[in-house]
Amino acid sequence: MKFIQSLAIALSLAISLGGPVPQVGATLPVGAIAQTSAGDFLESAIEKLDRRAYQEAIADLDKAIELDPDLVSAYAARGIAKHHLRDFGGAIADFSEVLERNPSDAEMLTLRGIDYLYLGDYDRAIADFDRAIESDGEQADIYMLRADARSQKLALEQAPAQRYDVVIADYDRAIALDGDNPRYYQRRGQTRARLRQSEAAIADYTRAIELQPTNANLYVLRGNAYDDAANWQNALEDYTRAIELNPDLGDAYYNRGVAYRRLNQCDRAIADYSKALQLDPDDFGAYLNRGVCHASINQLDRAIADYNRAIERNPNLGEAYYNRALAQQQLNQIEAARADFEKAADLYQQQGQETKLRDVLNALRNLP
């Protein structure tokens, strides 16, 4: 999330928070402002915020606050600078200074909520978004942010699907307030996809695409929903469109490779996995899936080489050991296969993957 970056918005902050409005000097060039008051330092800091010189802006804001400890716009601007430097705790402290003086400031509550969200403190983030909505319930973005916080909290708790009703309700409210914003449809679609509501997710992504037809990521997301609905031809078309829009989008190649594999078009799948690996040589999933494709067309040595690369990048990938064992078994490398089956069994047991554990134990029992 990128929030409040422009000089115009920084200036509006100063106005809305009741601080002195910076008067830009017409006679002095940038960098030559005579800084004698808190307002002068604030003016200089806003110029630096606008060109993303965040550390320099903080230095000026420190001086502004030293000269006038009640200049709330300086705390707000310093919080924004700290946010961009990923000092989320420091940003929260500055936004809290503003909120001590203006407890119902919806913008500051929203900004502080965002930083709590970055820190994974979902309860405090939700509480701030609640207060922001109480103060100003007509801002669609706040509903979206609260939905995001609620969704991440529920995912962490592994909550059942019915508890996501409040998340969907927040996205619904955001859409009611601003029905032309593709982000809200995208986010609601992602929540519905997580709940395996594929058709509803597809409808949301379709609306988002209507509003933003050149966004390649939206086609990838809709392709994923089509894949979940076993509509692999439509998934292929969406991944292909995403690649046309952004030829460097690795996820589109990887996911199209999965769709080709489901349709038993392994040559095309291998080509797409290879392209995904050109874009991200550390994608262990692409090595694993390319290995499975090589194995399916009896290119066992190539399959094993891909499983080796997957394991190098993720030593805890049980599927790579399991599939490598299957290839080794076909090559009559029985002891190597046994060792890999045993390693896969250990990993599946540690990871609580009971179905896969049963499969690998059966494979071990069937070894000569």
C-alpha positions as CSV (number, residue, x, y, z in Angstrom):
1,M,0.0,0.0,0.0
2,K,1.3,3.4,-0.9
3,F,-0.5,6.2,0.9
4,I,0.0,10.0,0.8
5,Q,2.9,10.6,-1.5
6,S,2.3,13.9,-3.3
7,L,3.0,17.5,-2.2
8,A,-0.6,18.4,-2.7
9,I,-1.8,15.8,-0.3
10,A,0.9,16.7,2.2
11,L,-0.3,20.3,2.0
12,S,-3.9,19.3,2.5
13,L,-2.8,17.5,5.6
14,A,-1.3,20.7,7.0
15,I,-4.6,22.4,6.3
16,S,-6.9,19.7,7.6
17,L,-4.9,19.4,10.8
18,G,-5.1,23.0,11.6
19,G,-1.3,23.7,11.2
20,P,0.1,26.7,9.5
21,V,-0.2,26.5,5.7
22,P,3.2,26.6,4.1
23,Q,3.8,29.7,2.0
24,V,6.1,28.8,-0.8
25,G,8.8,31.5,-1.1
26,A,8.9,33.0,-4.6
27,T,12.3,34.5,-4.4
28,L,14.4,31.6,-2.9
29,P,15.4,28.5,-4.8
30,V,14.8,25.1,-3.4
31,G,17.4,24.4,-0.7
32,A,17.9,28.0,0.0
33,I,14.8,28.6,2.2
34,A,15.6,30.7,5.3
35,Q,14.5,28.4,8.0
36,T,13.8,30.4,11.2
37,S,10.5,29.1,12.4
38,A,8.6,25.9,12.8
39,G,6.5,26.8,9.7
40,D,9.7,27.3,7.7
41,F,11.0,23.8,8.6
42,L,7.6,22.3,7.9
43,E,7.6,24.0,4.4
44,S,11.0,22.6,3.7
45,A,10.0,19.1,4.9
46,I,6.9,19.0,2.7
47,E,9.1,19.9,-0.4
48,K,11.4,17.0,0.6
49,L,8.5,14.6,1.2
50,D,7.3,15.4,-2.3
51,R,10.7,14.4,-3.8
52,R,10.9,11.4,-1.5
53,A,13.9,12.6,0.5
54,Y,12.4,11.1,3.6
55,Q,15.4,11.2,6.0
56,E,16.0,14.9,5.1
57,A,12.3,15.6,5.7
58,I,12.4,14.0,9.1
59,A,15.4,16.1,10.1
60,D,13.5,19.3,9.2
61,L,10.4,18.0,11.0
62,D,12.4,17.2,14.1
63,K,13.4,20.8,14.2
64,A,9.9,22.0,13.5
65,I,8.6,20.0,16.5
66,E,11.4,21.2,18.7
67,L,10.4,24.8,18.0
68,D,6.7,24.1,18.3
69,P,5.8,20.8,20.1
70,D,2.1,21.4,19.4
71,L,2.4,21.6,15.6
72,V,0.3,18.6,14.7
73,S,0.9,18.8,11.0
74,A,4.6,18.2,11.6
75,Y,3.9,15.0,13.5
76,A,1.6,13.9,10.7
77,A,4.2,14.6,8.0
78,R,6.9,12.9,10.0
79,G,4.7,9.9,10.5
80,I,4.2,9.7,6.7
81,A,8.0,10.0,6.1
82,K,8.6,7.2,8.7
83,H,6.0,5.1,7.0
84,H,7.8,5.3,3.7
85,L,11.0,4.3,5.5
86,R,9.2,1.3,6.9
87,D,9.6,2.6,10.4
88,F,6.0,1.6,11.2
89,G,6.5,1.8,15.0
90,G,7.8,5.4,14.7
91,A,5.0,6.3,12.3
92,I,2.4,5.0,14.8
93,A,4.0,7.1,17.5
94,D,3.7,10.2,15.4
95,F,0.2,9.6,14.3
96,S,-0.7,8.9,17.9
97,E,0.6,12.4,18.8
98,V,-1.9,13.9,16.4
99,L,-4.7,11.7,17.7
100,E,-4.0,12.8,21.3
101,R,-4.9,16.3,20.1
102,N,-7.6,15.3,17.5
103,P,-9.0,11.9,18.6
104,S,-11.6,11.7,15.8
105,D,-9.3,12.5,12.9
106,A,-10.3,9.9,10.4
107,E,-7.3,10.3,8.2
108,M,-4.8,9.9,11.0
109,L,-6.8,6.9,12.4
110,T,-6.6,5.4,8.9
111,L,-2.9,6.0,8.5
112,R,-2.2,4.5,12.0
113,G,-4.4,1.6,11.2
114,I,-2.4,0.9,8.0
115,D,0.8,0.8,10.0
116,Y,-0.7,-1.6,12.6
117,L,-1.7,-3.7,9.6
118,Y,1.9,-3.7,8.3
119,L,3.0,-4.9,11.7
120,G,0.5,-7.7,11.8
121,D,-1.4,-6.1,14.8
122,Y,-4.8,-6.8,13.3
123,D,-6.8,-6.0,16.4
124,R,-5.4,-2.5,16.7
125,A,-5.7,-1.9,12.9
126,I,-9.4,-3.0,13.0
127,A,-10.0,-0.8,16.0
128,D,-8.5,2.3,14.3
129,F,-10.5,1.6,11.1
130,D,-13.7,1.2,13.2
131,R,-13.0,4.6,14.8
132,A,-12.2,6.2,11.4
133,I,-15.5,4.9,10.0
134,E,-17.4,6.2,13.0
135,S,-15.8,9.6,12.3
136,D,-16.3,9.5,8.5
137,G,-18.3,6.6,7.2
138,E,-18.3,7.7,3.6
139,Q,-14.7,6.9,2.7
140,A,-14.7,3.7,0.7
141,D,-11.0,3.0,1.2
142,I,-11.4,2.6,4.9
143,Y,-14.0,-0.2,4.5
144,M,-11.5,-1.9,2.1
145,L,-8.7,-1.6,4.6
146,R,-10.8,-2.9,7.4
147,A,-11.9,-5.8,5.2
148,D,-8.2,-6.5,4.4
149,A,-7.3,-6.5,8.2
150,R,-10.2,-8.7,9.0
151,S,-9.4,-11.1,6.2
152,Q,-5.7,-11.4,7.3
153,K,-6.7,-11.9,10.9
154,L,-9.2,-14.7,10.0
155,A,-6.7,-16.4,7.7
156,L,-4.2,-16.4,10.6
157,E,-6.8,-18.0,12.8
158,Q,-7.8,-20.5,10.1
159,A,-11.4,-19.4,10.7
160,P,-14.3,-21.1,9.0
161,A,-15.9,-19.6,5.9
162,Q,-18.9,-18.2,7.6
163,R,-16.8,-15.8,9.6
164,Y,-15.8,-14.1,6.4
165,D,-19.2,-12.6,6.1
166,V,-18.0,-9.3,7.8
167,V,-15.2,-9.1,5.2
168,I,-17.5,-9.4,2.3
169,A,-19.8,-6.9,3.9
170,D,-17.0,-4.3,4.1
171,Y,-16.1,-4.8,0.4
172,D,-19.8,-4.6,-0.4
173,R,-20.0,-1.2,1.4
174,A,-16.9,0.0,-0.4
175,I,-18.4,-0.9,-3.7
176,A,-21.7,0.8,-2.7
177,L,-19.7,4.0,-2.0
178,D,-17.5,3.8,-5.1
179,G,-18.7,1.3,-7.7
180,D,-16.1,2.2,-10.3
181,N,-13.0,1.3,-8.3
182,P,-11.5,-2.0,-9.6
183,R,-9.6,-2.7,-6.4
184,Y,-12.7,-3.3,-4.4
185,Y,-14.0,-5.9,-6.9
186,Q,-10.5,-7.5,-7.0
187,R,-10.3,-7.7,-3.2
188,R,-13.8,-9.2,-2.9
189,G,-13.0,-11.6,-5.7
190,Q,-9.8,-12.7,-3.9
191,T,-11.8,-13.3,-0.7
192,R,-14.4,-15.3,-2.6
193,A,-11.7,-17.3,-4.3
194,R,-10.1,-18.1,-0.9
195,L,-13.6,-19.4,0.1
196,R,-13.7,-21.5,-3.0
197,Q,-16.6,-19.5,-4.4
198,S,-15.2,-19.6,-7.9
199,E,-18.2,-18.4,-9.9
200,A,-18.7,-15.3,-7.6
201,A,-14.9,-14.6,-7.7
202,I,-15.0,-14.8,-11.5
203,A,-17.9,-12.3,-11.6
204,D,-15.9,-9.9,-9.4
205,Y,-12.7,-10.2,-11.5
206,T,-14.7,-9.7,-14.7
207,R,-16.1,-6.5,-13.3
208,A,-12.6,-5.4,-12.3
209,I,-11.3,-6.2,-15.8
210,E,-14.1,-4.1,-17.3
211,L,-13.0,-1.2,-15.3
212,Q,-9.2,-1.8,-15.8
213,P,-8.8,-3.9,-19.0
214,T,-5.0,-3.5,-19.2
215,N,-4.3,-4.8,-15.7
216,A,-2.5,-8.1,-16.4
217,N,-2.7,-9.3,-12.8
218,L,-6.5,-9.3,-13.0
219,Y,-6.4,-11.8,-15.8
220,V,-4.1,-14.0,-13.8
221,L,-6.5,-13.9,-10.8
222,R,-9.5,-14.7,-13.0
223,G,-7.6,-17.4,-14.7
224,N,-6.9,-18.9,-11.2
225,A,-10.6,-18.8,-10.5
226,Y,-11.4,-20.5,-13.8
227,D,-8.8,-23.1,-12.9
228,D,-10.5,-23.8,-9.5
229,A,-13.7,-24.2,-11.4
230,A,-12.0,-26.7,-13.8
231,N,-12.6,-24.4,-16.7
232,W,-9.1,-24.8,-18.0
233,Q,-9.7,-23.4,-21.5
234,N,-10.9,-20.1,-20.1
235,A,-8.0,-20.1,-17.7
236,L,-5.6,-20.6,-20.6
237,E,-7.1,-17.7,-22.4
238,D,-6.8,-15.4,-19.4
239,Y,-3.2,-16.3,-18.7
240,T,-2.4,-15.7,-22.4
241,R,-4.0,-12.3,-22.2
242,A,-2.0,-11.5,-19.1
243,I,1.2,-12.4,-21.0
244,E,0.2,-10.3,-23.9
245,L,-0.2,-7.3,-21.5
246,N,2.9,-8.1,-19.5
247,P,5.4,-10.5,-21.1
248,D,7.5,-10.5,-17.9
249,L,4.8,-11.7,-15.6
250,G,6.2,-15.0,-14.3
251,D,3.0,-16.0,-12.5
252,A,1.1,-16.0,-15.8
253,Y,3.6,-18.4,-17.4
254,Y,3.7,-20.7,-14.4
255,N,-0.1,-20.8,-14.1
256,R,-0.6,-21.3,-17.8
257,G,1.9,-24.2,-17.5
258,V,-0.3,-25.7,-14.8
259,A,-3.4,-25.4,-17.1
260,Y,-1.5,-27.0,-20.0
261,R,-0.4,-29.8,-17.7
262,R,-4.0,-30.4,-16.7
263,L,-4.9,-30.6,-20.4
264,N,-2.1,-33.1,-20.9
265,Q,-0.2,-30.7,-23.2
266,C,3.1,-31.3,-21.5
267,D,5.4,-29.8,-24.2
268,R,3.6,-26.5,-23.9
269,A,3.6,-26.8,-20.1
270,I,7.4,-27.4,-20.1
271,A,7.9,-24.3,-22.3
272,D,5.9,-22.1,-19.9
273,Y,7.7,-23.5,-16.8
274,S,11.0,-22.8,-18.5
275,K,10.0,-19.2,-19.3
276,A,8.8,-18.8,-15.7
277,L,12.2,-20.0,-14.5
278,Q,14.0,-17.5,-16.8
279,L,12.1,-14.8,-15.0
280,D,12.6,-16.3,-11.5
281,P,15.4,-18.9,-11.3
282,D,14.5,-19.6,-7.7
283,D,11.0,-20.7,-8.3
284,F,11.1,-24.2,-6.8
285,G,7.4,-24.8,-7.8
286,A,8.3,-24.4,-11.5
287,Y,11.1,-26.9,-11.2
288,L,8.8,-29.4,-9.4
289,N,6.1,-29.1,-12.0
290,R,8.4,-29.1,-14.9
291,G,9.9,-32.3,-13.4
292,V,6.5,-33.9,-13.2
293,C,5.9,-33.0,-16.9
294,H,9.3,-34.5,-17.9
295,A,8.4,-37.7,-15.9
296,S,5.0,-38.0,-17.6
297,I,6.7,-38.1,-21.0
298,N,9.3,-40.6,-19.7
299,Q,12.2,-38.0,-19.6
300,L,13.2,-39.4,-16.2
301,D,16.8,-38.0,-16.1
302,R,15.5,-34.5,-16.8
303,A,12.7,-35.0,-14.2
304,I,15.3,-35.9,-11.6
305,A,17.4,-32.9,-12.5
306,D,14.4,-30.6,-11.9
307,Y,13.5,-32.3,-8.6
308,N,17.2,-31.8,-7.5
309,R,16.9,-28.1,-8.3
310,A,13.6,-27.8,-6.5
311,I,15.1,-29.5,-3.4
312,E,18.2,-27.2,-3.5
313,R,15.8,-24.2,-3.3
314,N,13.4,-25.7,-0.8
315,P,14.8,-28.6,1.2
316,N,11.4,-29.1,3.0
317,L,9.5,-29.7,-0.2
318,G,8.1,-33.2,0.4
319,E,6.6,-33.5,-3.1
320,A,10.0,-33.1,-4.7
321,Y,11.4,-36.0,-2.7
322,Y,8.3,-38.1,-3.4
323,N,8.4,-37.5,-7.1
324,R,12.1,-38.0,-7.3
325,A,11.7,-41.3,-5.6
326,L,9.0,-42.4,-8.2
327,A,11.4,-41.5,-11.0
328,Q,14.3,-43.4,-9.3
329,Q,12.1,-46.4,-8.8
330,Q,11.3,-46.4,-12.5
331,L,15.0,-46.4,-13.2
332,N,15.5,-49.3,-10.7
333,Q,17.5,-47.1,-8.3
334,I,15.7,-48.8,-5.4
335,E,17.9,-47.6,-2.5
336,A,17.9,-44.0,-3.7
337,A,14.1,-44.2,-4.1
338,R,13.7,-45.7,-0.6
339,A,15.8,-42.8,1.0
340,D,13.6,-40.2,-0.8
341,F,10.4,-41.9,0.2
342,E,11.5,-41.9,3.8
343,K,12.5,-38.3,3.6
344,A,9.2,-37.4,2.1
345,A,7.4,-39.4,4.9
346,D,9.3,-37.5,7.6
347,L,8.4,-34.1,6.0
348,Y,4.8,-35.0,5.5
349,Q,4.5,-36.2,9.1
350,Q,6.1,-33.0,10.4
351,Q,3.8,-30.9,8.2
352,G,0.6,-32.8,9.2
353,Q,-0.1,-33.9,5.6
354,E,-1.8,-37.2,6.5
355,T,-3.1,-38.1,3.0
356,K,0.3,-37.6,1.4
357,L,1.9,-39.5,4.3
358,R,-0.3,-42.5,3.6
359,D,0.6,-42.4,-0.1
360,V,4.3,-42.4,0.6
361,L,4.1,-45.1,3.2
362,N,2.2,-47.3,0.7
363,A,4.9,-46.6,-1.8
364,L,7.5,-47.7,0.7
365,R,5.7,-51.0,1.4
366,N,5.6,-51.8,-2.3
367,L,9.3,-51.4,-2.8
368,P,11.1,-54.7,-3.5
